Amino acid sequence: MERLVGIIIALLALSIMMLIHELGHFIVGRKLGFKIDELMIFMGPVVWQTERKGIRYTLRLFPIGAAVQFAGEYEQADESEAGLAVAGGVTPPPKDPALFMNRPKRYRAAVLAAGSLANILSGILIFFLLFATTGYTIPVLNTVEAGTQAADAGLQAGDEIIRLAGERIYTSADASLALYFAGSDSDGISITVRRDGQEIEALLTPVLSTVYQVGISTQTTTDGRLEVVEISSWQNGGDPVFEEGDIILKVGDTEVTLDNFATELAPYQGAAAPITVFRQGQEQVIYSTSKAVATANSTGLALTVSHNVLRALPYSFQYGWSTIRGSFQAIGALISGKIAASDALSGPVGIVSMISDVVVESRINWGEKFLELLNMIALISLSLGFTNLLPIPLLDGNHLLLLAVEAIRGKALSAKVRNVISAIGLVIIIFLFAYGLYLDIGRILQG
């Protein structure tokens, strides 16, 4: 039942983001004199409707999606033929200035861009609300612990990160993305910091050491114990003995937490270690063989949390741009083969799954769930706004591109050419949807 509630909340969250997108088109369209046939909330059969000032407002059955229909948005034939088709099969006079295709190009461009702009601004607004109430991380070093790459490079608490791995850093998101795309460079990662008004260049150089791991990912519970959340395929030599949800209590006779787990495993050095776990309401001992893994020391880039409310608004805009810039970087890395499609793409099922996972998470309270959901919605809203501006046929970005071509040529492309482009776009979108669905299902099955 809780999972069903999570899925419903996820669908409603997606619908709200889509409705914000369509409201962007709707509000700007009305202001600029476009004739609008319908604004629909959700999809499927109509369950409620009303009409005001010639616009039909409908609420539909299935809680997903939203749409606005402009009169004359889709042509039946070429410009030399009779009018433009609208809902209900009525063909209005072709010279009606209120029809979408008859409005000035700059007005059409404003309407097309308004949907994505609405998503981007709503994402930034959510970031501002989060930052103003809970604080936000800025790219300034809070502490520099001994033994980390930052300490070895001579960095100090209070240093402001200006550049990292050749990328200009404005927000903590920039820093995270720079480290992610830099990867594990054994030659080191360049960093520039500002200290006392001067810029200082340094190199974050990893120091490798051998540690023994048992092939699991954990998270700390409220009482300081380790809970298993993910199990690697090589766990216990390819024959996993851990289960997700296990609470690790002891290694041998010693109670363990995050601080001493690795230390207590080290003496076994590849031998089977007796590990006490709490599973299904009782303690039991399992024997897991550890594996020697070469691990680099931490970068040590512990950033500062700011609670400056006045700075939160401009920082929200910077953070939003950092997120969009990261999307550009991800697309470039995907095209160049630096990252796998499974790491960069997610379909609607994956998005719904991520949101519902937050809802059903039992280890955090509802206040923390709400904040995490808001953060996720802001990120998805920004992604939705950015994606719709890509020049992919059927998306707003492609219509903007065609408007630019129309402005250069002095006339629009023929309806036949536009129909071919739309057909190609439909094939691309169906492929991306199917591929995203394939990746989503693969992640669910692996989980």
C-alpha positions in Angstrom: 0.0 0.0 0.0 2.8 2.4 0.9 4.5 1.7 -2.5 1.2 2.5 -4.3 1.0 5.8 -2.4 4.6 6.5 -3.4 3.8 5.9 -7.1 0.7 8.1 -6.9 2.7 10.9 -5.3 5.3 10.5 -8.0 2.8 10.7 -10.8 1.2 13.8 -9.3 4.6 15.4 -8.9 5.4 14.8 -12.6 2.0 16.1 -13.5 2.6 19.3 -11.6 5.8 19.9 -13.4 4.1 19.3 -16.7 1.3 21.6 -15.7 3.7 24.3 -14.9 5.3 23.8 -18.3 1.9 24.1 -20.0 0.9 27.1 -17.9 4.0 28.9 -19.2 2.8 28.4 -22.8 -0.8 29.3 -21.7 -0.1 32.5 -19.8 2.2 33.9 -22.4 -0.1 32.9 -25.2 -3.0 34.6 -23.7 -1.0 37.8 -23.0 0.1 37.9 -26.7 -3.3 37.4 -28.2 -3.2 33.7 -29.3 -6.5 31.9 -29.6 -6.6 28.9 -27.2 -8.9 25.9 -27.6 -8.3 24.0 -24.4 -6.2 23.7 -21.2 -6.3 20.1 -19.9 -5.1 18.7 -16.6 -4.2 15.0 -16.7 -5.0 12.8 -19.6 -7.8 10.4 -20.7 -11.5 10.8 -20.5 -13.0 14.1 -19.3 -14.3 13.9 -15.7 -15.0 17.7 -15.3 -15.0 20.6 -17.6 -15.9 24.3 -17.9 -15.6 27.0 -20.5 -14.6 30.6 -19.9 -13.9 33.3 -22.5 -13.9 30.7 -25.3 -11.3 28.5 -23.6 -12.3 25.0 -22.5 -10.8 23.8 -19.2 -10.9 20.1 -18.5 -9.8 17.7 -15.8 -9.2 14.2 -17.0 -9.2 10.8 -15.5 -5.6 9.6 -15.5 -3.3 11.5 -13.1 -0.4 12.2 -15.4 0.4 15.0 -17.8 -1.1 18.3 -18.9 -1.5 20.0 -22.3 -2.6 23.3 -23.9 -4.1 23.3 -27.4 -3.6 26.5 -29.4 -6.0 27.1 -32.3 -4.2 26.6 -35.7 -1.1 25.1 -34.1 -1.2 22.1 -36.5 -1.7 22.6 -40.2 -3.8 20.3 -42.4 -2.2 21.2 -45.6 0.3 23.6 -47.2 0.0 27.3 -46.8 -1.5 27.6 -50.3 -4.3 25.3 -49.3 -7.3 26.0 -47.1 -7.0 26.8 -43.4 -5.7 25.2 -40.3 -7.2 22.3 -38.4 -8.3 22.8 -34.8 -10.0 20.6 -32.2 -13.4 19.3 -33.3 -12.5 19.3 -37.0 -13.5 22.9 -37.6 -11.4 24.7 -40.2 -11.3 28.5 -39.4 -10.5 31.1 -42.0 -6.8 30.9 -42.9 -6.2 34.6 -42.3 -7.5 34.6 -38.7 -4.7 36.6 -36.9 -5.3 34.8 -33.6 -4.3 31.4 -35.0 -1.0 30.1 -33.8 0.7 30.0 -37.2 -0.6 33.5 -38.1 1.0 35.2 -35.1 4.3 37.1 -35.5 7.4 34.9 -35.2 8.7 36.7 -32.1 5.4 36.0 -30.4 5.4 32.3 -31.4 9.0 32.1 -30.1 8.0 33.6 -26.8 5.2 31.1 -26.4 7.4 28.2 -27.3 10.2 29.2 -24.9 7.8 30.0 -22.0 7.1 26.4 -21.1 10.8 25.6 -20.5 11.3 28.9 -18.8 8.5 28.2 -16.4 10.0 24.9 -15.5 13.5 26.4 -15.0 12.2 29.3 -12.9 10.0 26.9 -10.7 13.1 24.7 -10.1 15.1 27.8 -9.1 12.3 28.9 -6.8 12.2 25.5 -5.1 16.0 25.7 -4.6 15.6 29.2 -3.0 13.0 27.9 -0.6 15.2 25.0 0.4 18.4 27.1 0.7 16.6 29.9 2.7 15.2 27.4 5.2 17.8 24.7 5.5 21.0 26.3 4.3 23.2 25.5 1.2 26.7 24.3 0.5 29.1 26.9 -1.0 32.5 26.1 -2.6 34.6 27.2 0.4 36.6 24.6 2.4 35.2 24.2 5.9 37.9 21.8 7.2 41.0 20.2 5.8 41.7 16.8 7.5 45.2 15.4 7.7 46.0 12.6 5.3 43.7 13.9 2.6 44.7 15.1 -0.9 43.6 18.6 0.1 46.0 18.6 3.1 48.8 17.2 1.0 48.3 20.0 -1.5 48.6 22.7 1.2 45.0 23.8 1.1 43.4 25.4 4.2 40.0 25.9 5.8 38.5 29.1 4.3 40.0 28.6 0.9 37.4 29.4 -1.8 37.5 27.0 -4.8 37.7 29.0 -8.0 38.6 26.3 -10.5 38.7 22.5 -10.3 39.9 20.2 -13.1 39.9 23.1 -15.4 36.3 24.1 -14.8 35.2 27.4 -13.3 33.4 26.8 -10.0 30.5 28.9 -8.8 28.5 26.4 -6.7 28.9 23.1 -4.9 27.2 21.4 -7.9 30.0 22.7 -10.1 32.6 21.2 -7.8 30.8 17.8 -7.6 30.4 17.7 -11.4 34.1 18.7 -12.0 35.2 15.8 -9.7 32.8 13.4 -11.4 33.9 14.1 -14.9 37.6 14.3 -13.9 37.4 10.7 -12.7 40.3 9.0 -11.0 43.3 10.8 -12.6 46.5 9.3 -11.1 48.4 12.4 -12.3 46.2 14.5 -10.0 43.4 17.1 -10.4 44.3 20.7 -10.7 42.6 23.1 -8.3 42.8 26.9 -7.9 41.6 28.6 -4.6 41.3 32.1 -3.5 43.0 32.9 -0.1 43.3 36.4 1.3 42.5 37.9 -2.1 45.2 35.9 -3.9 44.7 32.9 -6.2 46.7 29.8 -5.4 47.1 26.8 -7.7 47.6 23.3 -6.4 47.3 19.7 -7.4 45.1 17.1 -5.7 47.2 13.9 -6.0 45.7 10.6 -4.9 47.7 8.3 -2.6 46.8 4.6 -3.2 46.7 2.1 -0.4 45.3 -1.4 -0.2 42.2 -2.0 1.9 40.1 -5.1 2.3 36.5 -4.9 1.4 33.6 -7.3 1.4 31.7 -5.9 -1.6 28.9 -4.0 0.0 27.6 -0.5 0.2 26.2 0.7 3.6 24.5 3.6 5.3 24.6 4.5 8.9 21.4 4.0 11.0 20.2 6.3 13.6 22.0 4.3 16.3 25.3 4.3 14.5 25.1 0.8 13.0 25.8 -0.1 9.4 22.9 -1.1 7.2 23.6 -3.0 3.9 22.0 -1.1 1.0 23.8 -2.6 -2.0 25.7 -5.8 -2.7 28.4 -6.1 -5.4 28.4 -9.1 -7.8 31.9 -10.1 -6.5 30.8 -10.2 -2.8 32.2 -13.2 -1.1 34.0 -14.4 -4.2 30.9 -14.2 -6.3 28.7 -16.1 -3.8 27.0 -13.3 -1.8 26.1 -14.0 1.8 24.9 -10.6 2.7 21.3 -9.5 2.1 20.0 -5.9 1.6 18.7 -4.6 4.9 21.2 -6.6 7.0 22.4 -4.6 10.1 26.1 -5.3 10.7 26.8 -5.7 14.4 30.2 -7.3 14.8 33.3 -8.5 13.0 34.6 -11.4 15.1 33.9 -10.4 18.7 34.2 -6.7 18.2 31.2 -4.4 17.7 31.6 -2.2 14.6 30.5 1.1 13.3 31.5 3.1 10.2 34.7 4.2 12.1 36.2 0.8 12.8 34.5 -1.6 10.3 37.4 -1.5 7.7 40.0 -1.7 10.6 38.4 -4.9 12.0 38.3 -6.5 8.5 41.9 -5.8 7.8 43.5 -8.7 9.9 41.5 -11.3 7.9 43.3 -10.2 4.6 41.2 -12.3 2.2 40.2 -15.0 4.7 36.6 -15.7 5.7 35.6 -13.2 8.4 32.9 -14.0 10.9 30.4 -11.2 10.7 27.4 -10.9 13.0 24.3 -9.4 11.3 20.8 -8.6 12.5 18.4 -10.1 9.9 14.7 -10.8 9.9 14.4 -10.1 13.6 17.4 -12.1 14.9 21.2 -12.2 15.0 23.1 -14.6 12.9 26.8 -15.1 11.9 27.8 -15.2 8.3 31.3 -15.8 6.9 32.4 -13.4 4.1 35.7 -13.4 2.3 37.2 -9.9 1.8 39.0 -8.7 -1.2 42.1 -6.5 -1.5 41.2 -3.3 -3.3 43.5 -0.4 -4.2 41.8 2.7 -2.9 42.8 6.4 -3.1 42.7 8.6 -0.1 39.9 11.2 0.2 40.1 14.4 -1.7 39.3 16.2 1.5 37.2 18.8 -0.1 34.7 19.3 2.8 32.6 22.4 1.9 31.0 25.0 4.0 27.2 25.2 4.7 25.9 28.8 4.5 22.7 30.1 6.1 22.9 33.6 4.5 19.3 34.2 3.4 20.2 37.3 1.3 22.7 35.3 -0.7 20.3 32.4 -1.1 18.4 33.9 -4.0 21.3 34.7 -6.4 22.9 31.4 -5.3 19.7 29.6 -6.4 20.1 31.0 -9.9 23.7 30.0 -10.0 22.9 26.5 -8.8 20.1 26.2 -11.4 22.6 27.2 -14.1 25.1 24.7 -12.7 22.5 22.0 -13.0 21.7 22.9 -16.6 25.4 23.1 -17.5 25.9 19.7 -15.9 23.2 18.3 -18.3 25.2 19.7 -21.3 28.3 18.1 -19.9 26.5 14.7 -19.5 25.3 14.8 -23.1 28.8 15.5 -24.3 30.3 12.7 -22.1 27.6 10.4 -23.4 28.3 11.2 -27.0 32.0 10.8 -26.5 31.6 7.5 -24.7 33.0 8.7 -21.4 29.9 7.6 -19.5 27.5 4.9 -20.2 23.9 5.5 -21.3 22.7 3.7 -18.2 24.4 6.3 -16.0 23.1 9.3 -18.0 19.6 8.4 -19.1 16.4 7.6 -17.2 12.9 7.1 -18.5 9.5 7.9 -16.9 9.4 4.7 -15.0 12.9 5.4 -13.5 11.8 8.9 -12.4 8.6 7.6 -10.8 10.6 4.9 -9.1 13.1 7.4 -7.7 10.4 9.7 -6.3 8.4 6.8 -4.9 11.5 5.3 -3.3 11.8 8.6 -1.2 8.2 8.3 -0.1 8.5 4.7 1.1 12.0 5.2 2.7 11.5 4.1 6.3 14.8 5.4 7.7 14.0 9.1 7.4 11.0 11.1 8.8 8.4 12.8 6.8 10.0 16.2 7.2 13.2 14.9 5.6 11.3 13.1 2.9 9.5 16.3 2.0 12.8 18.2 1.7 14.3 15.5 -0.4 11.2 15.3 -2.6 11.4 19.1 -3.1 15.1 18.9 -4.1 14.3 16.0 -6.5 11.4 17.9 -8.0 13.5 21.0 -8.5 16.2 18.9 -10.3 13.7 17.1 -12.5 11.9 20.4 -13.3 15.2 22.0 -14.5 15.9 18.9 -16.5 12.5 19.0 -18.1 12.9 22.6 -19.0 16.4 22.0 -20.5 15.4 18.9 -22.4 12.5 20.6 -24.1 14.8 23.2 -25.5 16.9 20.6 -27.3 16.5 20.7 -31.1 14.7 17.3 -31.2 11.7 17.2 -33.5 8.3 17.6 -31.7 10.0 19.3 -28.7 9.9 23.1 -28.2 13.5 23.5 -29.1 13.0 22.1 -32.6 10.0 24.5 -33.2 12.3 27.4 -32.1 14.9 26.1 -34.6 12.3 26.0 -37.4 11.2 29.6 -36.5 14.8 30.7 -36.8 15.0 29.0 -40.3 11.7 30.7 -41.2 13.2 34.1 -40.2 16.3 33.5 -42.3 14.4 32.2 -45.3 11.7 34.8 -45.1 9.0 32.1 -45.2 8.1 28.9 -43.3 9.1 25.5 -44.5 6.4 23.7 -46.4 3.9 21.7 -44.4 5.2 18.5 -46.1 8.7 19.1 -44.9 7.5 19.9 -41.4 5.4 16.7 -41.4 8.5 14.7 -42.3 10.5 16.3 -39.5 7.7 15.6 -37.1 7.6 11.9 -38.2 11.4 11.6 -37.7 11.0 13.3 -34.3 8.3 10.9 -33.3 10.5 7.9 -34.2 13.4 9.4 -32.1 11.2 10.1 -29.1 9.6 6.6 -29.3 13.1 5.1 -29.4 14.3 7.2 -26.5 11.2 6.4 -24.5 11.7 2.7 -25.2 15.4 2.8 -24.4 14.8 4.7 -21.2 12.1 2.1 -20.3 14.6 -0.7 -21.0 17.2 0.9 -18.7 14.6 1.6 -16.0 13.4 -2.0 -16.0 17.0 -3.2 -15.9 17.7 -1.0 -12.8 14.6 -2.3 -11.1 15.4 -5.9 -11.8 19.0 -5.5 -10.6 17.8 -3.8 -7.5 
